[in-house]
């Protein structure tokens, strides 16, 4: 690997180098905790070849895709080590490499590597604080990236970032007082302010769900203490309140209805279950056996027919999943950054015009509504003046109609209620009739079986 990685920048050897790296990485063991297997100079060469528009792969999309698929493995060999000195060694070089003029994919990858170093080693925050004044432009880009990906950061990482931003702001104040402002200072000040706003707007502890649980817990605790204090439920204040407001009576009545319904259902099941179950088994067992035989034949046929396709999928699906695992994050990051770039570029413009449209509408719509109201009022008066007697008669007719509706409405509601009660009673009677019919059918079947058994026994006893 130490020989082949530098050869990636040589256009004539690029194809051979990528093929060799592909074979080598497929047999490479996981990274140990002793350090990085790929040194920073070699890793930056790989990053340049994979993402730079001036790389030897720029005119060869197939080789570029293959290199992008190998890049996550090389990145793991470089930054994937849990050894802290590795992150400290990479962080300053990555921060110096960050530039707003880099292509979006390249810039996003450098930012993700910087975030990875910060997550792995707390001392990277110290190195960042020490080099802040010399890397204002790079720090502004990194801070803005952290703000844009705020929801994916852990609570511990955010706490360390808050402390670092405090240090940055203490260094920004003297620079703002000077007449000579360094390049990138404005971006850093805005990004630090955005981080401070994130800190101020962190979600509070309060929520309605927690409040409801707290009230319920306090209520249960109060009832338990009340019952324990009065040595029983009957003498407690809880019982008095429940009786006063009818809660206890409603609970007892509801429990009685539920118990009666359960007893009725249980007695019906105990009486009729054996009969219906035996009849069901007589008809269902042959059908179930037939269906099971056919399903067994169909399953064997499907297994034999689909065996070549299943063998093919067993080979191809792991390859496809591995490709998605290696290349998916890269392309998802590219799409996400493009969308974020589009949002950051066009949303301020759209928002500006939306504000202008809103101000225009706020200023002119009330005037237009007032004019329309005035015109409609005048039109109504003009129409009314054409035939005042006619419109007065129409108004009085509508008034009388409303009075009649109000007068007849209770009678209509009473009739509707009466018909509803009749319909409910009919439905209840129909259900009772259906239950009695099923019970009679079951009883007649038992009687027929008993008569048949007696006749059989009588016929068998006559020859004797």
N, C-alpha and C positions, 0 to 999 in steps of 0.2 A: 504494500500500500504506500509506503514511503517513497517508492520509486515511481509508481503509476500516477499518484495524485498530481505531482508537478507537471506531468505530460499532458494534462487535460487542456492546457492553454495552447498546445501545439496542434494546429489544425489537422496536419497529416496523421497525427497519432491519436486523435480524439476518439474515433470509433473503436480502435483496438483497446484504448485505455478504459473506455466505458464497459466494454464486454468483459475485460479482465476484472474490473471492480465488481461487476454484477456477479460473476462466478465466485469471487472472493467473499463478498458480503453474504452470499447465500449460505456459506459454511462458517461464518464468523460467530464466535461465542459471545454471550452477553457481556456487557461492560462490567468490570470489577470495580471495587471501591478504591483502587490504588491510583487512579488518575485517568486522564483521557488517552485513548489510543490514537487519536488524530490531533496533531499539534495545531495551534492557531493559524500559523502561516499556511498550512495545507488546507485547513477548513475554509479560510477566506478565499483561497484559490477555487475551491469547489463552489462556494457561494457566488463568486464572480462569474464562473462558467454557467451556473444554473440560472441566474437571474439577470445578469447584465445584458443590455441590448448589443453590446460590442463583443460578446463572447463568440468563440468559434462555432457554437451551435446555433447562432441566430438564424442562419439560413437553412437549417436542417430540423424541421419540427419533430420528426420521429426520434432523433437522437436527443433532442431537448426534452421530450416527454419521458424518455428512458432515464435521463439524468435527474429529472424531477422526481421520478419514482425511487431512485437510489438516494436522493438527498436526505430524506428523513432518517435513513439508517446511518449515514455518515454523520448527521447532526447528533444522533444518539451516541455514537462513538466519541464525539467531541464534547458535547455538553451534557450527555446523559449520565455521566459519572456522579456519584453522590459525594465525591471529594470536594470540600469547600475551596481549596486553592485553585481548582480548575475554573470555577465561576469567577473568582477574583482576577484570574489571569486573563479571562476573555472579556470581562465587562469594560475595562477602559478602551480596549481596541475596538470593540463593537460600538461603543458610544462615539468614538472618534470617526468611525466609518459612516455613522448616520448623517444623512444630508437630505434636505428638502428637494434637491434636484435629482435624486435617485428615482428610477421608475417605481411605480406604486407597489408592484409585487416585491421588488427588492427591498424597498423601505419597510414594508410590512413584515418581511422575514427578519430583518435586522431588529425591529422593535420587539417581535416575539422572542427572539434570542435574548435581548436585554431583560425582558420581563422574566424569562426563565432563570437568568442569573440572579436577579433580585429575589426570586422566590426560593432559590436554593441556598443563598448565602446572605446573611444579614450584613456582613461587612461590605457588600457591594453598595449598600446605602451610604456607608461612610465614605467609600471611594467617590461616589457620585457627589456627595456634599463637598468633598475637598476639591473636586475638579469642576464645580458648578460655574464659577466665574469665567473659566476658560472654555466652557462648552455651553453657552447660553442657548444658541440655536438648537443644538442637539437635545438639550434638556427640555426646551419648549416642545419639541416634537414628541419626546417620550412622555412628558406630562399629559399632553393632549391625547395621546394614545391610551394612557391609563384612565383618563376621564371617559373616553368613548367606550372602553371595555370594563366599566366600573362594576357591573353586575357579576362579572366572571371572577372577580378578585375575592380572596378570602378575608375574613375579619381581621386576622393577624397581620396580613399584608397591608390592609388599609390603615391599621394603627401605626405601623412603621412609616407608611407614606405620609401620614399626618405630621409625624415628628420631623420628617425630612422637609416637608413643605414649610414648617415653621422656621427651620434653618434657612431655607431659600428666601423667605420673606424678610428675615433679618438682614440678609445680604442684599436684597433688592432695594431696601429703603435708602441706604447711602448712595446707590447708583442713581436713583430717581432724583435725589437732591442735586446731583451734579448737572451741569449744562450739557456735557457730552454723554449721550446715551448710547450704550453698546448695542450692536445688532443682535436681535433676538430677545432683548429685554422685555419688550412689550408682550411678546408671546408668552414668556415665562410668567410675567405678572398676571396675565389673564388666566393662564392655566392654574397657577397657585390659587387665585380667587375662586376658580371653578371647583378645585378640590376642597377649599374651605366651605363653599356652599353645599357640597356633598356631605361634609361632616355635620353642618348645621341641620341638614334635612334628613338625617338618619331617622328611620322609623321609630316611633315612640313605643313605649311598653304597653300603652292602653289599646284595647280592642274590645268590641262589644261581646265577642265570644268569651274572652277572659272575664269580663264583667258579669256575664250571665252565669258562668261557672262559679265565680266567687259568691254571687247572691244565693245560688242554689246550695253551695256548701255551707254558708252561714245559716240559711234556713234549716237545713238538716241538723246542723249543730245545735241551733236554738231549740228545735223540737226535742232532740235527744236530751239536752240539759233540763228542759222543762219536765219531761216524763220522768227523768231520774230524780229530780228535786222533789216532785210530788209523789214519788214511790208508786207510779202506775199511770196509765193513760187516763183513766176515768176521772181522777182528781186533778189532772193537769189543766192549764189554761188553754192548751191546744185543743183538748176535747170540748171545752166551753165554747171556744170560737167556732169550731167545726159544727157544733150543734146549733149555735146561734144563726149561722149563715146557711144552714141546711146542707153543709158539705158531707157530714157524717151520714145523714139519712140518704142522700143521693148515692153515696158509696155503698151503703148496705143494700139499697134497692138494686143498684147495678150489679152487685155481686150475686144477689138472689136470682136475678134474671139470667145471668151467665151460668150459674150453677144449674138452674132448671133446664136451660137449653142443653147444657152438657149431659145432664142425666137422661133427657129424652133421646138425644142422639146416641148415647152409649147403649141404652136399652134397645133401640131400634137396630143398631149394629149387631149386638149380641144375639138378637132374635133372627135376623135375616141374613147375616153374613155367611153362615155355613151353606145355606141353600143356594144363594147367588154365586158363591165361590165355586161350588161343585159344578153348577151349570156352566159357569165360565170356563172351568178347566176342561169339561167335556168337549167344548167347541174350540177352545184356543190351543190345546196341546197338539192336535194333528196339524193345525195351520202353522204353529210355531216350528214344529219339526220339519215340515215341508220347506218353510222359508229358510231355516238354518241350513238345510242341505243345499238349497240353491245358492245361498250366500257363500258357502264353502267352495262350491264349484266355481262361482264367479270370482272369488278372491284368488283361487289358484290360477285361473285363466289370466287375471289382471297382473298377478305377480310374474307369471311366465312371459307375458307380452311386453311388459314394461321393463324387464331386466336390462336390455341393452341401454335404454334411456337412463335408467337409474345408475348404471355403471358409469356412463358418460358424465352425468351430473356429479357423481361422487368425486370424479377427477377434476372437473372444471370449476365447481363451486368454491372449493378452498382457494384455487388460484384467483378467482374473481374477488373473494373476500379479502385476500391479502393485498390485491391491487387497490381495492377501495380503501383499505386501512392505511396504505402508504400514500396514495395520491389524493384521496378524498379531502383530508384536512388542508392540503395545499390549495386545491381549487376552491374549497369553501371559504378559505381565508381571502383568496383573490376576489371572489364574488362579494363577500362582506365588505371588503375595503373599497371596492368599486361603488357599491351602494352608499357606503358612508361618505365617500368622496363626492358622489352626485348629490347627496343630501346637504353636505356642508357647502357645496358650490351654489346650488339652485334654491335651497330653501330661503336664504335671506332675501333673494330677489322676489320670490313668490310672496313671501311675507310682507315685503314692502308694498307690492301692488295690492295685496289683500287689505292692508291697512288703509291705502288710498281709496279703494272701492268702498270700504266700510265707512270711512269718514264722509265720502260723497253721499252714500245712501242715508247715513244718519242726519245729514244736513238737508237733503232734498225730499226724502220720503215723507216726513211729517207734513211738509208744505203741500205735497201732492195729495196726501190723504185729506188734509183740511179743505183743499180746493174741491176734491171729489165729493166730500161730505156736503159742502155748500151747494154744489151743482145738483146733487141728488135731492137736497132739501127744497131748493127752488123748484126743481122739476115736480116734486110731490105737491107743492102748493099750487103750481100751475094746473096740474091734472085735477086736483081737488076743486079748484075754482071752475072747471068746465062743467061739473055736475055735482054740486055739493049735496043735494038731496039724495042722489043715488048712493054716494059713498057713505053718507050718514046712515041710510037704510041698511047697507051692507054691513057696516060696523055694528049696528044694533042687532042684526040677524046673527052675526058671529057671537055677540055677547049672550044672546038667548040660547044659542047652541051650546056654549060653554056651561051655562047654568043648568041646562038639561042633562048634559054629560055628568056634571058633578052630582046632580040629584039622582040619576039612575045608576051611578057607579057602584054604590053599596049593594043594590039589588043584584047587579050583574055579578059582582064578586061572590055574593052568597050563592047564586046559582052555580057558578064555577066550582065553589067549594063543595057544594052538595054532590055535583057530578063526580068530582075527584074522590070523595068518600065512597060513592057507589062503585067506582072503578077499582079502588083499593080493596073493598070488600069482595068484589067479584074475583079479583086475582087471588086473594087469600082462600076463598072457597074452592077455586079451581085447583090450587096447590093441595089443599086437604083432600079433595076428590082424587087427585092423582096418587097421593100417598095411600089412601084407602084402597084404590084399585090395584096398586102394586102389592099391598099386603094380602088382598083377597086372592090375587093370582098365585102368590106364593103358598097360601093356605090350601087352595084347590089342588095345586100340584102335589102337596104333601098327602092330601086325602086320596088322590088318584093312586099315588105310590102305595099307600097303605092297603087300599082295596085290591090292587093288583097282587100284592104279596099274599093277602088272605085267600084270594081265589086260587093262587098257585099252590098254597099249602093245602087247601081243600081238595083240589084236583089230585094232588099227590097222595092224599090219605084215602081216597075212595077205593082204589084197587085192593088195598089191604083189607 
